[in-house]
């Protein structure tokens, strides 16, 4: 997460400073709060990846 402070060109200087200063607990809380917005897609990607891996293994 903290690497986004240097990698995300859309952050302001203030946002970069806040991100660098975030504690591990603050980052964990932010992830927990964001999880519902991506949960369905996360599991769909997992299922797609698992299906592709199974297909690859059984069709070697």
Steps between C-alpha positions, in 0.01 A plus 500: 500500500766750595673453166199666340631825648770497234331293230158668466540816290150617591573559869565849628801576718275503806348163406849355447608620844186354663553167328866481605402584858218243522543240771459129435174514696367786287589312182330183628188698590493664157524160333218367718283797406574461129446123490122504438549704183723232342400177674282361219761574234775351718318168529408501129868547409598223741245264344615589147866446591425170671296378202779594256761325716290185520448504121873543449584212732250253360587578137879472525 
